[in-house]
């Protein structure tokens, strides 16, 4: 058995082969950049107007309008002192322009322009290179691409982006008692939900589960299912069958498929029977079958490793400390990840902390980490992992 800290160190220390691919700009949201991106040119690449209004030559209250410049126009103006041109947002300003006055603060009578206030030098002019200069680092390797990032990359004229490929993920759930939602339920059966929750958790953080299997508690069937899933995945996630019961065949089936154990069992609650292994460049997480334990282990261990395999600078759930809304005592002998809800900067430990209970996790938005045999007074700060 390992501690939480030891488990994280073992996972982080894994040597992984990062794979890259070229993706269209419109299809790279959430991917991590595999090489630095530098500005190919100054941005803006020319002085331009930040407003619809009038480009002014000289500082005065009255001007003569001598023309018009729209965005994208290539015509050039060489204005004299006291002259102005009608100009629109994004249009290139003539070289000898002193300022741009927004149209709401102007009055026009034929070709005569009068201003409601004296302009300031450089007013409403976006200068060349004001945002980026040619060669400047825009994104470093490992940066996760956001919608704004896509917009910025596009504004640099880049159509295709080199990114780290995300891992292929397969999922297996085991259990004789499990049936698919929508089917009639007999006495002693329960509806299988872990595959739905785990696949959704993958999607939540920008990953995709490519294949899901439901296998009964049969050793040969589990062994065969693991073999097939390993062949088509980078990461195999199993749920159930990893404890020490008579029908828990997963650990042995993994061993017979050549998976090398990196650790088995973590000193924590919930999720003690957690397994992590690898076979060459493929990795396996065998999670407990109880719904809350399974999802908690995914958030704490699997999700950070998926980022690691994706070349991302992210390293897991965001962690913050919040004051607790009530006194709380963790009487157990293991550190605990407790279902919690943060509201207005205050954290509440929810009822229903059993490892099989998913209701409180569904209504919560965080997991509070509280060490073993720890008592907290109202208002004391608690470290929380944000799950939504």
N, C-alpha and C positions, 0 to 999 in steps of 0.2 A: 504494500500500500504506500502511496506517495501523498505528500501534502499538496494543497492547491498551488503553492508557489513552485514546487518541484514539477508538477504536471505542466505548468506553463513553460518552465525552462526547457523541459524535454521537447515539447511541441515546437518552441521557438528555435531550438538547436537543430532541427531537422534540415538536412541539406536537400534543397529542392531545385529542380530544373525548371526555370521560368521559360515559358514558350511565348513567342510573339506572333503577331499577325497584323496585317494592314486592313483597316476598316474605313468605310465611307464615313465622312464627318457626321452625317445624319444618323449613323448607327453606332456611335461610340460612347454614348451616355453611360456613365458608371464604370467605364474601363479605366485602367491606369496607364499613363503614357510610358512607353518603354525607352524613350530617349528624350533628352532635353529639347525643348522648342524655343528657338530664338526668333526675335522679330526680323523679318526679311526686309523691312523698310521702316522709315519713321511713321509714327501714327499719332495724329493725322499726318498724311504725307504732304499736306499743303495747308497754309493758313486758311481757315474757313469761318463762316458766320455761325454763331451759336443761336441766332434768332432770325425770324422774319422781320425785316425792317429796312434800314438804310445804312449803307456804308459811306462813311464821311471822310472827306479829305480836309484835315485841319480841325481845330477846336473852335466852334462857334455855335450860335443859335439859329443861323439862317444859311441855307445852301440852295444851289441850283441843281435840279435833278437832270442828269445827262444820259441816263441809260438804265438797264436792268440786267441783273445776273441771276439766273436760276441754277439750282443744283445740277451739276453735270455740264454746264456751259463751258465751252473752251475759249470763248472770245475774251480778249484782253482789253482792259481799260487803263488809261494813264490819266488820272484825274489831276486837276489843278486845285489849288487852295480854294475852298469855298464851294467845291462841287461834290455831288453825291450820286450814288446809284441805288436803285431799288435792289434789294438782295434777299435771298431766301435761305432758310436753314440748311447748312451743309455746303452752300455755294462757296467757291473760291473767292477770296476777297482780293481786289486789286492791290498791287504791291505797296502803293503809297497811301493806304487807308489808315486813318488815325483811330477810328472806333466804329462800332455798329450800334445804332440806336434802334431799340425795338419799336415796331410800328405803333404800338399803343401809346407811345409818348411823343408822337409826331403829329403835325398838321400839314396837309398838302393842298396847295392852290395852284393848279396847273403844273408848271415846272418849279414852283417855289416850295421849298421845304422849311418849315420852322419847327424847332424843338421845344418841348416843355421844360427841359432842364439842360444844363451844360453837360456835355459828354466828358467822360474821363478817358485818357489815353489807354488804348488797348481794350476798351469795353466791348464785351460780347464777341471777342475774336478768339477762336481756338487756334493756338499756335502750332506750327509744324513741330512734330516730335514731343508735343506736350504730354502725351500719354505713354508712348514708347519711342525709343530711339533704335535705329537699325543696329542689329546685333545684340540687343538687350535680351537677357534671359526672361522668357515669358512664363514657361512652366518647366519645372525640373522633373527629371525622371521619377516615376512613381506617383505623380500627382493624379488624383482621381478626377475625371472629366465631369463637370457639372453643366447644366444648361447654359449658364453664363460663360463657362469655358468653351463650349461649342461655338457660342457667338463670337468670342474673341478669336478663336482659331480660324473661324470662317472669315473674320475681318482681316486676317493676315493672308488671305488668298489660298489657304491650305484646304484641299478637298479630301485628302486621304491621310489618315493618322496611324502611326505605328504604336501599337498598344500591346500590353501583356494579355495573353489569352486567359480567359477565366477557366477554372477547372471544370471538367465534366463530372457531374455528381449523379450517383445512383443511390437508391434508397430501398432497403428491405425491412419489412416489419414481420415479426414472427409471433405465433400464438394460435393454439387450437380454438381458443374461446372467441377469436375475433371474426366478425363478419362485416361486410361492406355496408355503409349507410344506404338506406333505401330497401334493404332486404328484410324479410320477416325475422324477428329475433326470438329465439327459443330460450327456455330457461337455462341459465348458466352462461349464456353468450353475452358479449358486449360489442358495441359498434367500434370498429377500428377508426381511430381519429389521428393517431400519431403521424401517419404518412401525410395527411392533409396539413397538419400543423407544421411539420418540419419542412415540407415543400414550400409552404407559404412563408416560413421564416427565411428560407433561402431567397425567395423572390423579394422579400422585404429589404434585403441588403444587396440586391442587384445580381443574385446568382439564380441558376435554374437547375431544377432536378430533372434529369433527362429520362430516367426510367424508374418506375416504382414496382416492387413486387411484394405480394403478401404470401408468406409461406407458413404452413402449419408446423407444429413442433415435431418434425421428423428429421433425424440427423442427416440422412442421405439427401433429402430434398433441400435442406439448408446448405449442406456442403456444395451441392450442385449449383444452387442459386448464387452462392458467394462466388464460385468459380466463374460463372457466366458474367456476373456483374463486375467483377474485377477486370475482366478483359475489355470492358467498354467504358471504364471510368478512370478518373484520376483520384477521386475520393468516393469511398463507399461508406454510407451511413446505415447502420443497423439499429433497430429499436426492438428491445425485448430479447429474452433468452440468454442474457449475459451474466446472470446471477449464478447460484450454486444449486438450484433445484434439479430434480430428476429429469425435467424436460428442458433444461437450459443447455442447448447444444452449440450455441454460437461460438464460444471460445475454442472448443475442440475442432469445430468445422473450419475456423480460421487457421488454426495450426496446421491442419491437414492440407490446407490450400497454400501453405508456404508463407503465411503472414507472420512476421516477427513481432512479438509483443514489445512495445516500448514502455508501457505501464498498464497495470490493471488494478483498479480500485483507488479511489481518491478519498482522503480523510475529509469528508464534507457531508453536508446534508442540505437538500436531497442530492441523489446521484452518486452514491458511494460506488456501486458496481459499474464504473465507467472504464472502458477499454480503449486503448489507442495502439495501433500497430501499423506496420508498413510492409509492403512486398515490392522490392526494387523502388521504382518511382511512383508507386501507388500507395494510398494511405487509407486506413480504416478507423472509423470511430464506431464502437458498439455502445449504444446508449441504453440506459434502463428502459423498461417497458412502461412504467408508470408515466402518465402524460406530463405532469408537472416536472418530474425528474428529467424526462427526455428533453423537453424544451429548454429547461434551465441549463442542462449540459451543452446543448447546442449553442445557446447564447454565450456561455462562458468560455467554451473551448473550441467548438467547431467553427463558429463564425470568424473568430480572429485568424484561425489557420487558413480559411478560405481566402481572406485578404492577403495572407502571407504568400499563398500560391498564385495570387493575381498580381504580385509585384506592387501592391498598394502600400502607401505610407500609413494607412490606417492600421490600428492594432487591436481593434475590438470595440465593444460598446463604450459609449461616453460615460465617464464616471464623475459624479459630483457628490458633494456632501450637503445634506439638508438637515435642519433641526427636526426632531421627531415630535409628533403631535401628542404623544402620550408616553407614560412610563412603560418600559418593556424589559423582560428578562428572558434571555436565551439560556434555558436550564440544561440544554444538551451538552455533550462532551465534544461536539464537532462544530467547526465554523459553519454558518448557515447562510444560504441565499434565500431570503424570505420575500414572498410576494407582497408588493407594496404599491401604494398610489401616492404620487406627488401632486399636490394641489396648492397653488399660490405659495410655492416655495417651502411647503411643509410636507414631510413624509409621514404616511400612516402605514403601519404594518397591518395587513388585512387578516381577517379570519380565514380559516380553511387552508392551513399550511401543509396538509397531508400531501405526500408525494403523488397520490393518485388524483388529487383535486385540481381541476383546471379552471373552475369557476372564478376563483379569486385572481388567477393570472389573467383571465380574459377581461376582468374589470379593472385590473391594475395597469400601470405603465412603467413599472420599475421593479428591480430586485434589490432589496436592502441587504448589505453584507454585514453580518454581526458575528463576532468571534464567539467561541464556545464559552459557556459559563460567564456571560457578560450581562450586567444589569445597566439599563439606561434610564436616566431621568428625563422627564418631559423637557424638551428644548435642546437636549444634547444632540450633536451632529452625527449623522449616520452616512456612511459611504453608500451610494446608490448607483446601480447600473441601469441606464435608461433603455427600455426595450421598445418604447414607442414614443 
